[in-house]
């Protein structure tokens, strides 16, 4: 096949996008970006997560590294097309940051993207289970003991967000998403679905709705990595903002969740992953999907469009 269904690159996404992707070639980007100095992703100097972020994240190494990324992303995106970035709000700790509270990662991400030329067009909040978060992260601001001692120290659980950005310019191929007929029920969005999703808060996202096996890609017991982005979150972004056959990018690919959903929805996918164990798992996930698709079609040549690059 001349058109590759899925290409999974092993390596740094900044140099990867510069070398592997043409200008104006990507229809949609859906990704969960690294959090500076918070989670251990890899020991590589190219890893954006291995940068200081501090309280003022725009003034630290993290923001500078992210700007190199955003400039390259702006180059490869088509005009008028969207970038959906998953982030979570971050906490401040007294022993590390001088006070308890929040660090506004959401605003820092918005400012970085705007400084690099993107327009911020919207966001979706994804609430998290406060009891589970309190137990998992030992968050004093959510604990009953804190409220009994001094309730002014209580604070709601930090939400996840999907921040939506758009490259300036006119979209050359409109996406006919809102449909009342059955022309393409599996690929586009009905008006009823949009009414539900337009609230700006997606209460029905299940935390466990992720690809299997992500924990097995950790190389060390002490390694910390956020849970992969939920498949339904990716699915809604892909269905809302692309036509079938268009190209979906995930520059921080992880275990291949975005590519998996893009192919599932009849789109093409390209991704970059710097961590070898996660790239290997993404390859296995997409190869498994290709085999299942081929079996469903009773045609092994369905797999011919799958290309995995080391």
Helices and strands as residue ranges (DSSP letters): E 6-10, H 13-20, E 26-32, G 48-50, G 57-59, H 61-76, E 77-88, E 90-92, H 94-97, E 101-103, H 105-115, E 118-126, H 130-137, G 140-142, H 144-149, G 151-153, E 160-167, E 178-179, E 189-190, H 191-197, G 214-217, H 231-241, E 247-250, H 257-264, E 268-273, H 276-297, G 300-305, E 306-308
